[in-house]
Amino acid sequence: MSIDVSGLTRLLGPAQTIGEEMRRDAAGRGVRVHVAVAGTRMAAMLLAIARPGLTIVPPGGEAEALAPLPLGILEQAGDDDRTERPHSVRTTPDRKDAAAVAVLAFKRWGLKTLGELASLPAADLVSRLGREARVWQAMARGEDLRPLVPMLEEERFEASLDLEWPISDLEPLSFVLTRLLEPLSTRLERRDRGAAVLHVLLRLVTRDPATGAGRETCARRLELPTPMRDVRALRTLALLDLEAHPAEAAIDRVTIVIDPTPGRVMQHTLYTRAQPTPEQLSTLLARLGALMGADRFGAAALVDTDRPGAFAMKPFAVDHRTGNHRGDRALTPAPCVVSALRRCRQPVAARVAVAAGRPVRVTTDRRGFPGGAVTHCAGPWRTSGEWWTDEEQLQVRSEKLHVHVHSSEFTVLRSGAAGAGPWNRDEWDVSLSDGAVYRVFRDRDADRWFIDAIVD
């Protein structure tokens, strides 16, 4: 264990007194310790490992104090997980004995003490053993590889408020949540943390029916899709969850508990379109869930079927990777420009003139589809399926409203609009004289034409 005692001189006295107080306090707790006081952490640690009792090193005498120590001390220091190591030193399981390998090489050269290792030319040492040799030589000289970073105790992010009068509506509860979340958000920002899980504990004014004493507690747990500490976003998510799962009685105490996680680091790029923030998307998903139910929104996904227009819904995942981490244009992949079909969820009835088995003109009465002569066409592609389905299996399913979130645009899709049961159709891609490109099909069973999609 390493302790910074530089500020204790005025309180306790010189380094000798500080070391004796540390040993006396440890002995009072039943622990025998080796104490070394030096100008660097590395020198103090090596001396504490090598020498029992109390060792005091005058300022600037670290290298001289370490010089007579045997090289084997590096093995004990290298196996200590708390030893400061730069990123160049590998700490994988197959290299956990790196210090022993280095010490064996030094002994083959005839070196016996840390002073002999510290006096070698650094350039020659690196040329023979690599960059890791510089680390061991710095340790032999008593040099710190990194500054001493204190370990903070695990901080609990929790806030409570006892109410003078019980409340039962969400509007006054929103003010209470804001008052509790604002200081918690400030503490999260100071610690570079974000909320991973938000716990909302509401104490109710009812009694426990089982025991007849105590108070019931309404506990809600919100797993956030990405670390966040925005007060408005957290409050909105908590309110929407409570709106979907209201408390059974009035509330007289509110407690907020946050499970922290390392904060999200984002760097936006100058060359791509700005994306909605995870807070905005999380709030939108929570509002949709409260409005329509958790199973009625998501992202559209393709299904393994030949049915035209068929799709499935999967849970929408918030992607917090907004932009690359270096802002380098080379890291941003070039967009792939492809054609896309804007499908008509209710196919538009059309009149198609056919000559020599190919469509030559498409017209319709629907506004926005002017129609015209066919300049180019491709097809037909004949598809059919589910002709084996029984009449009893063709029950009309309830139509559900789904929202497909893509980038910053939100498109309303209706699953089930593609229909159920058998289909038999010939599809064509046609380019019209007005510049529009449609996908049309002929229903072979009904002998009718429809516009199925617009090609962008």
C-alpha positions as semicolon CSV with decimal commas, in nm:
position;residue;x (nm);y (nm);z (nm)
1;M;0,000;0,000;0,000
2;S;0,131;0,345;-0,090
3;I;0,040;0,663;0,099
4;D;0,122;1,024;0,019
5;V;0,252;1,172;0,347
6;S;0,388;1,496;0,206
7;G;0,125;1,702;0,390
8;L;0,173;1,546;0,734
9;T;0,498;1,720;0,828
10;R;0,332;2,011;1,009
11;L;0,084;1,781;1,180
12;L;0,308;1,496;1,299
13;G;0,664;1,612;1,247
14;P;0,956;1,479;1,038
15;A;0,952;1,163;0,829
16;Q;1,093;0,953;1,115
17;T;0,800;1,045;1,338
18;I;0,547;0,981;1,059
19;G;0,691;0,634;0,996
20;E;0,688;0,545;1,365
21;E;0,326;0,657;1,399
22;M;0,229;0,437;1,105
23;R;0,401;0,133;1,254
24;R;0,248;0,200;1,596
25;D;-0,101;0,231;1,453
26;A;-0,061;-0,091;1,250
27;A;0,069;-0,279;1,556
28;G;-0,230;-0,161;1,756
29;R;-0,451;-0,326;1,495
30;G;-0,252;-0,650;1,515
31;V;-0,062;-0,606;1,186
32;R;0,316;-0,613;1,146
33;V;0,427;-0,392;0,861
34;H;0,744;-0,275;0,689
35;V;0,748;0,102;0,644
36;A;0,971;0,298;0,407
37;V;0,950;0,674;0,354
38;A;1,111;0,802;0,031
39;G;1,071;1,072;-0,229
40;T;0,915;0,834;-0,486
41;R;0,657;0,563;-0,456
42;M;0,872;0,307;-0,638
43;A;1,169;0,355;-0,405
44;A;0,949;0,332;-0,095
45;M;0,782;0,014;-0,220
46;L;1,109;-0,164;-0,304
47;L;1,268;-0,066;0,027
48;A;0,960;-0,178;0,221
49;I;0,978;-0,518;0,049
50;A;1,351;-0,560;0,109
51;R;1,398;-0,420;0,459
52;P;1,197;-0,490;0,775
53;G;1,118;-0,221;1,025
54;L;1,135;0,148;0,938
55;T;1,351;0,289;0,656
56;I;1,391;0,662;0,594
57;V;1,548;0,786;0,269
58;P;1,666;1,149;0,253
59;P;1,539;1,355;-0,044
60;G;1,736;1,273;-0,360
61;G;1,895;0,958;-0,213
62;E;1,655;0,705;-0,363
63;A;1,898;0,561;-0,620
64;E;2,176;0,534;-0,360
65;A;1,945;0,357;-0,112
66;L;1,829;0,107;-0,374
67;A;2,174;0,035;-0,520
68;P;2,277;-0,248;-0,278
69;L;1,944;-0,432;-0,303
70;P;1,950;-0,767;-0,489
71;L;1,790;-0,798;-0,832
72;G;1,539;-1,051;-0,699
73;I;1,343;-0,763;-0,547
74;L;1,217;-0,684;-0,898
75;E;1,042;-1,022;-0,914
76;Q;0,835;-0,941;-0,606
77;A;0,757;-0,594;-0,731
78;G;0,674;-0,723;-1,081
79;D;0,425;-0,979;-0,947
80;D;0,241;-0,711;-0,747
81;D;-0,075;-0,614;-0,936
82;R;-0,059;-0,270;-0,779
83;T;0,279;-0,195;-0,934
84;E;0,269;0,097;-1,171
85;R;0,324;-0,026;-1,523
86;P;0,304;0,159;-1,850
87;H;0,094;0,023;-2,133
88;S;0,407;-0,111;-2,300
89;V;0,440;-0,382;-2,035
90;R;0,208;-0,669;-2,114
91;T;0,016;-0,815;-1,822
92;T;-0,155;-1,110;-1,992
93;P;-0,152;-1,444;-1,806
94;D;0,130;-1,581;-2,023
95;R;0,349;-1,282;-1,924
96;K;0,277;-1,270;-1,552
97;D;0,633;-1,396;-1,492
98;A;0,791;-1,121;-1,705
99;A;0,991;-0,992;-1,409
100;A;1,148;-1,334;-1,347
101;V;1,248;-1,360;-1,712
102;A;1,407;-1,013;-1,702
103;V;1,592;-1,086;-1,377
104;L;1,726;-1,413;-1,521
105;A;1,863;-1,225;-1,823
106;F;2,028;-0,965;-1,599
107;K;2,192;-1,235;-1,387
108;R;2,333;-1,403;-1,698
109;W;2,509;-1,078;-1,772
110;G;2,670;-1,094;-1,428
111;L;2,449;-0,828;-1,264
112;K;2,364;-0,879;-0,896
113;T;2,224;-0,553;-0,757
114;L;1,983;-0,281;-0,859
115;G;2,268;-0,030;-0,868
116;E;2,451;-0,229;-1,136
117;L;2,131;-0,243;-1,347
118;A;2,068;0,129;-1,299
119;S;2,420;0,219;-1,421
120;L;2,389;0,043;-1,759
121;P;2,343;0,258;-2,074
122;A;1,968;0,276;-2,141
123;A;2,006;0,262;-2,522
124;D;2,216;-0,057;-2,514
125;L;1,976;-0,214;-2,266
126;V;1,672;-0,144;-2,485
127;S;1,846;-0,272;-2,798
128;R;1,896;-0,612;-2,632
129;L;1,577;-0,664;-2,430
130;G;1,329;-0,425;-2,588
131;R;1,130;-0,140;-2,442
132;E;1,038;-0,338;-2,131
133;A;1,399;-0,323;-2,016
134;R;1,363;0,053;-1,967
135;V;1,081;-0,014;-1,723
136;W;1,292;-0,243;-1,508
137;Q;1,582;0,001;-1,512
138;A;1,351;0,286;-1,405
139;M;1,232;0,069;-1,116
140;A;1,592;-0,004;-1,017
141;R;1,659;0,371;-1,006
142;G;1,352;0,434;-0,793
143;E;1,171;0,637;-1,058
144;D;0,793;0,655;-1,065
145;L;0,643;0,536;-1,390
146;R;0,315;0,720;-1,331
147;P;0,192;0,964;-1,068
148;L;0,025;0,826;-0,759
149;V;-0,349;0,813;-0,822
150;P;-0,552;0,770;-0,503
151;M;-0,821;0,502;-0,493
152;L;-1,160;0,646;-0,407
153;E;-1,410;0,447;-0,210
154;E;-1,712;0,332;-0,403
155;E;-1,956;0,620;-0,389
156;R;-2,326;0,556;-0,349
157;F;-2,549;0,778;-0,559
158;E;-2,868;0,795;-0,356
159;A;-3,106;1,072;-0,252
160;S;-3,428;1,068;-0,050
161;L;-3,696;1,318;0,039
162;D;-3,972;1,289;0,301
163;L;-4,286;1,473;0,196
164;E;-4,492;1,683;0,434
165;W;-4,812;1,579;0,258
166;P;-4,869;1,262;0,058
167;I;-4,899;1,302;-0,318
168;S;-5,069;1,079;-0,571
169;D;-5,037;1,268;-0,903
170;L;-4,747;1,261;-1,144
171;E;-4,724;1,639;-1,180
172;P;-4,613;1,712;-0,821
173;L;-4,402;1,397;-0,831
174;S;-4,208;1,539;-1,128
175;F;-4,093;1,835;-0,915
176;V;-3,976;1,596;-0,644
177;L;-3,785;1,383;-0,894
178;T;-3,618;1,693;-1,040
179;R;-3,508;1,808;-0,695
180;L;-3,354;1,467;-0,624
181;L;-3,195;1,413;-0,965
182;E;-3,022;1,751;-1,000
183;P;-2,761;1,698;-0,723
184;L;-2,715;1,335;-0,830
185;S;-2,649;1,446;-1,188
186;T;-2,391;1,698;-1,066
187;R;-2,211;1,429;-0,865
188;L;-2,215;1,193;-1,163
189;E;-2,060;1,461;-1,383
190;R;-1,785;1,534;-1,130
191;R;-1,699;1,164;-1,112
192;D;-1,724;1,119;-1,492
193;R;-2,000;0,864;-1,442
194;G;-2,335;0,799;-1,600
195;A;-2,649;0,625;-1,479
196;A;-2,675;0,265;-1,596
197;V;-2,975;0,167;-1,382
198;L;-3,223;0,405;-1,220
199;H;-3,410;0,283;-0,912
200;V;-3,720;0,474;-0,800
201;L;-3,848;0,375;-0,455
202;L;-4,183;0,518;-0,345
203;R;-4,305;0,466;0,011
204;L;-4,682;0,442;0,023
205;V;-4,915;0,551;0,300
206;T;-5,080;0,208;0,317
207;R;-5,003;-0,053;0,577
208;D;-4,865;-0,396;0,503
209;P;-5,171;-0,625;0,505
210;A;-4,965;-0,927;0,612
211;T;-4,819;-0,783;0,932
212;G;-5,040;-0,482;0,992
213;A;-4,735;-0,263;1,044
214;G;-4,483;-0,081;0,833
215;R;-4,528;0,075;0,493
216;E;-4,548;-0,075;0,148
217;T;-4,292;0,036;-0,110
218;C;-4,342;0,068;-0,483
219;A;-4,005;-0,008;-0,643
220;R;-3,934;0,053;-1,010
221;R;-3,611;-0,039;-1,186
222;L;-3,517;0,121;-1,520
223;E;-3,226;-0,025;-1,715
224;L;-3,099;0,256;-1,936
225;P;-2,974;0,168;-2,285
226;T;-2,673;0,398;-2,255
227;P;-2,503;0,585;-1,967
228;M;-2,676;0,918;-1,914
229;R;-2,693;1,191;-1,654
230;D;-2,929;1,443;-1,813
231;V;-3,185;1,543;-1,549
232;R;-3,472;1,599;-1,792
233;A;-3,417;1,266;-1,967
234;L;-3,395;1,069;-1,642
235;R;-3,702;1,244;-1,499
236;T;-3,905;1,183;-1,815
237;L;-3,811;0,815;-1,825
238;A;-3,906;0,773;-1,458
239;L;-4,240;0,950;-1,505
240;L;-4,330;0,750;-1,814
241;D;-4,251;0,427;-1,632
242;L;-4,465;0,534;-1,336
243;E;-4,743;0,634;-1,573
244;A;-4,744;0,282;-1,713
245;H;-4,709;0,127;-1,366
246;P;-4,884;0,367;-1,123
247;A;-4,850;0,337;-0,748
248;E;-5,144;0,184;-0,564
249;A;-5,164;0,460;-0,302
250;A;-5,039;0,806;-0,215
251;I;-4,664;0,860;-0,167
252;D;-4,498;1,018;0,136
253;R;-4,132;0,938;0,067
254;V;-3,933;0,928;-0,259
255;T;-3,589;0,767;-0,295
256;I;-3,367;0,768;-0,603
257;V;-3,079;0,521;-0,632
258;I;-2,844;0,521;-0,933
259;D;-2,612;0,240;-1,035
260;P;-2,318;0,427;-1,192
261;T;-2,104;0,327;-1,486
262;P;-1,816;0,504;-1,668
263;G;-1,943;0,800;-1,865
264;R;-2,002;0,793;-2,238
265;V;-1,731;0,959;-2,451
266;M;-1,850;1,095;-2,783
267;Q;-1,681;1,295;-3,054
268;H;-1,895;1,399;-3,345
269;T;-1,758;1,405;-3,696
270;L;-1,781;1,694;-3,939
271;Y;-1,857;1,477;-4,240
272;T;-2,168;1,282;-4,141
273;R;-2,521;1,377;-4,057
274;A;-2,591;1,450;-3,691
275;Q;-2,777;1,165;-3,521
276;P;-3,036;1,189;-3,241
277;T;-2,883;1,165;-2,898
278;P;-2,937;0,847;-2,694
279;E;-3,135;1,056;-2,442
280;Q;-3,378;1,166;-2,714
281;L;-3,420;0,814;-2,851
282;S;-3,463;0,665;-2,503
283;T;-3,731;0,922;-2,421
284;L;-3,909;0,855;-2,751
285;L;-3,908;0,479;-2,692
286;A;-4,040;0,528;-2,340
287;R;-4,322;0,751;-2,466
288;L;-4,416;0,499;-2,734
289;G;-4,414;0,218;-2,479
290;A;-4,640;0,414;-2,244
291;L;-4,873;0,507;-2,532
292;M;-4,906;0,178;-2,718
293;G;-4,745;-0,093;-2,506
294;A;-4,396;-0,235;-2,497
295;D;-4,471;-0,496;-2,765
296;R;-4,609;-0,259;-3,028
297;F;-4,305;-0,066;-3,142
298;G;-3,955;-0,147;-3,258
299;A;-3,740;-0,173;-3,567
300;A;-3,847;-0,341;-3,889
301;A;-3,656;-0,657;-3,980
302;L;-3,663;-0,882;-4,283
303;V;-3,812;-1,228;-4,255
304;D;-3,725;-1,543;-4,446
305;T;-4,026;-1,555;-4,677
306;D;-4,120;-1,487;-5,036
307;R;-4,429;-1,288;-4,942
308;P;-4,397;-0,934;-5,085
309;G;-4,383;-0,665;-4,820
310;A;-4,354;-0,903;-4,527
311;F;-4,150;-0,787;-4,228
312;A;-4,115;-0,852;-3,856
313;M;-4,060;-0,622;-3,560
314;K;-3,765;-0,649;-3,324
315;P;-3,675;-0,438;-3,019
316;F;-3,515;-0,110;-3,117
317;A;-3,162;-0,079;-2,975
318;V;-3,020;0,266;-2,906
319;D;-2,681;0,299;-3,072
320;H;-2,466;0,548;-2,877
321;R;-2,172;0,533;-3,119
322;T;-2,238;0,877;-3,262
323;G;-1,935;0,966;-3,467
324;N;-1,585;0,824;-3,464
325;H;-1,350;0,882;-3,177
326;R;-1,086;1,074;-3,366
327;G;-1,287;1,284;-3,602
328;D;-1,071;1,154;-3,884
329;R;-1,235;1,152;-4,223
330;A;-1,048;0,834;-4,314
331;L;-1,227;0,653;-4,031
332;T;-1,572;0,740;-4,168
333;P;-1,681;0,485;-4,428
334;A;-1,803;0,624;-4,755
335;P;-2,182;0,604;-4,780
336;C;-2,311;0,335;-5,012
337;V;-2,575;0,481;-5,245
338;V;-2,839;0,220;-5,326
339;S;-3,193;0,226;-5,454
340;A;-3,470;0,195;-5,200
341;L;-3,834;0,096;-5,226
342;R;-4,093;0,309;-5,053
343;R;-4,361;0,046;-5,031
344;C;-4,730;0,135;-5,036
345;R;-4,869;-0,048;-4,736
346;Q;-5,206;-0,040;-4,911
347;P;-5,128;-0,110;-5,279
348;V;-5,267;0,159;-5,510
349;A;-5,513;0,034;-5,770
350;A;-5,393;0,122;-6,122
351;R;-5,490;0,083;-6,486
352;V;-5,214;-0,072;-6,695
353;A;-5,221;-0,102;-7,073
354;V;-5,038;-0,410;-7,198
355;A;-4,891;-0,467;-7,545
356;A;-4,701;-0,779;-7,648
357;G;-4,721;-0,904;-7,291
358;R;-4,547;-0,594;-7,150
359;P;-4,694;-0,287;-6,975
360;V;-4,685;0,024;-7,195
361;R;-4,884;0,276;-6,990
362;V;-4,973;0,314;-6,622
363;T;-5,247;0,546;-6,492
364;T;-5,428;0,581;-6,161
365;D;-5,683;0,801;-5,988
366;R;-5,474;0,839;-5,667
367;R;-5,329;1,185;-5,604
368;G;-4,950;1,186;-5,616
369;F;-4,936;0,912;-5,880
370;P;-4,975;1,098;-6,209
371;G;-4,879;0,803;-6,429
372;G;-4,771;0,808;-6,791
373;A;-4,621;0,609;-7,072
374;V;-4,372;0,335;-6,986
375;T;-4,023;0,413;-7,119
376;H;-3,839;0,116;-6,968
377;C;-3,960;-0,195;-6,790
378;A;-3,815;-0,510;-6,638
379;G;-3,999;-0,827;-6,549
380;P;-4,209;-1,013;-6,493
381;W;-4,115;-1,182;-6,164
382;R;-4,380;-1,433;-6,070
383;T;-4,427;-1,511;-5,702
384;S;-4,688;-1,716;-5,524
385;G;-4,726;-1,888;-5,193
386;E;-4,942;-2,015;-4,910
387;W;-5,185;-2,165;-5,158
388;W;-5,192;-2,465;-4,927
389;T;-5,335;-2,265;-4,634
390;D;-5,677;-2,374;-4,506
391;E;-5,968;-2,134;-4,470
392;E;-5,968;-2,176;-4,091
393;Q;-5,611;-2,046;-4,072
394;L;-5,694;-1,728;-4,261
395;Q;-5,832;-1,544;-3,959
396;V;-5,786;-1,172;-3,971
397;R;-5,523;-1,064;-3,722
398;S;-5,550;-0,742;-3,529
399;E;-5,361;-0,466;-3,696
400;K;-5,085;-0,316;-3,482
401;L;-4,927;0,022;-3,516
402;H;-4,549;0,008;-3,518
403;V;-4,292;0,280;-3,545
404;H;-3,971;0,223;-3,737
405;V;-3,693;0,454;-3,620
406;H;-3,422;0,510;-3,878
407;S;-3,164;0,783;-3,820
408;S;-3,362;1,092;-3,721
409;E;-3,673;1,012;-3,927
410;F;-3,967;0,815;-3,793
411;T;-4,186;0,622;-4,037
412;V;-4,516;0,465;-3,939
413;L;-4,546;0,104;-4,052
414;R;-4,839;-0,130;-4,014
415;S;-4,758;-0,494;-3,974
416;G;-5,017;-0,719;-4,125
417;A;-5,089;-0,470;-4,406
418;A;-4,926;-0,709;-4,649
419;G;-5,217;-0,943;-4,584
420;A;-5,241;-1,308;-4,498
421;G;-5,322;-1,612;-4,702
422;P;-5,224;-1,712;-5,054
423;W;-5,089;-1,474;-5,318
424;N;-5,021;-1,510;-5,689
425;R;-4,874;-1,213;-5,872
426;D;-4,650;-1,095;-6,157
427;E;-4,423;-0,802;-6,063
428;W;-4,272;-0,539;-6,296
429;D;-4,036;-0,247;-6,247
430;V;-4,145;0,034;-6,480
431;S;-3,997;0,376;-6,556
432;L;-4,254;0,632;-6,672
433;S;-4,227;0,934;-6,895
434;D;-4,273;1,172;-6,599
435;G;-3,953;1,037;-6,438
436;A;-4,121;0,818;-6,175
437;V;-4,013;0,458;-6,124
438;Y;-4,273;0,219;-5,985
439;R;-4,298;-0,143;-5,893
440;V;-4,631;-0,267;-6,019
441;F;-4,787;-0,611;-6,002
442;R;-5,078;-0,798;-6,152
443;D;-5,290;-1,008;-5,922
444;R;-5,332;-1,318;-6,139
445;D;-5,630;-1,451;-5,942
446;A;-5,828;-1,123;-5,955
447;D;-5,678;-1,002;-6,286
448;R;-5,614;-0,654;-6,140
449;W;-5,311;-0,422;-6,143
450;F;-5,163;-0,236;-5,846
451;I;-4,874;-0,001;-5,773
452;D;-4,680;-0,171;-5,494
453;A;-4,386;0,065;-5,435
454;I;-4,198;0,374;-5,551
455;V;-3,831;0,331;-5,639
456;D;-3,609;0,611;-5,500
